[in-house]
Amino acid sequence: MPTYYSLEAIENLIQKYHNAGGYSVTLEEGCLGYGTLMLYAEPEKKLKTFIIQERYLNEWSSAHTIRGYQNPPKKYLDMLEKIEQE
């Protein structure tokens, strides 16, 4: 069973990540929350990459999961590259 996080917890993580010199980008829009969000940084910052995904709970609410990677999956890197080219 995955651990679910609230909007407040996600906002705190994003703020800490930005303060450490990282970036955030929305890979896919969400409905009630952040959708799919990637937190990433330049290699010299030595920060993990985080993928935050919105999960449907019911028609009124959602929560988020967080996965941290030293080397993010190619799928997410491809999505980021596509967004940067637009």
C-alpha positions in Angstrom: 0.0 0.0 0.0 1.5 3.3 -1.0 1.9 6.3 1.4 -0.4 9.2 0.5 0.5 12.8 1.1 -1.7 15.9 1.4 -1.5 19.1 -0.6 0.2 20.8 2.3 2.9 18.1 2.5 3.5 18.5 -1.2 3.7 22.3 -1.0 6.2 22.0 1.8 8.4 19.5 -0.2 8.3 21.8 -3.2 9.3 24.8 -1.1 12.2 23.0 0.5 13.3 21.7 -2.9 13.3 25.2 -4.4 15.2 26.5 -1.4 17.9 23.9 -2.1 18.3 25.1 -5.7 15.9 22.6 -7.5 13.2 23.1 -10.0 9.7 21.8 -10.4 7.7 21.2 -13.6 4.2 19.8 -14.2 4.3 16.9 -16.5 0.6 16.2 -16.5 -2.2 18.5 -15.2 -4.2 17.2 -12.2 -7.9 17.7 -11.3 -7.9 18.4 -7.6 -4.1 18.4 -6.9 -0.8 18.6 -8.6 -1.2 15.9 -11.2 2.2 14.5 -12.1 5.0 16.8 -11.0 8.7 16.4 -11.3 11.2 18.0 -8.9 14.7 18.0 -10.4 18.0 19.8 -10.2 21.3 20.2 -11.9 23.7 17.3 -11.3 26.1 19.4 -9.2 23.3 20.1 -6.7 23.3 16.4 -5.9 19.5 16.4 -5.2 17.3 13.4 -5.8 14.7 13.7 -8.5 11.2 13.3 -7.1 8.1 12.3 -9.1 4.8 13.3 -7.4 1.6 11.8 -8.7 -1.9 12.7 -7.9 -4.1 9.7 -6.9 -7.8 9.6 -7.1 -9.5 8.8 -3.8 -13.1 9.6 -4.5 -15.1 12.2 -6.5 -14.3 14.9 -3.9 -10.7 14.3 -3.0 -7.3 13.1 -4.1 -3.9 12.5 -2.5 -0.4 12.3 -3.8 2.4 9.7 -3.9 6.1 10.6 -3.9 8.9 8.5 -5.4 12.6 9.6 -5.1 15.2 8.6 -7.7 19.0 9.0 -8.1 18.5 8.3 -11.8 14.9 9.0 -12.8 13.2 6.6 -15.3 13.6 7.5 -19.0 9.8 8.0 -19.3 9.9 11.1 -17.1 13.1 12.4 -18.7 11.4 12.1 -22.1 8.3 14.0 -20.8 10.6 16.7 -19.4 12.5 17.0 -22.6 9.2 17.3 -24.6 8.0 20.1 -22.3 11.3 22.0 -22.5 11.1 21.9 -26.3 7.7 23.6 -26.4 
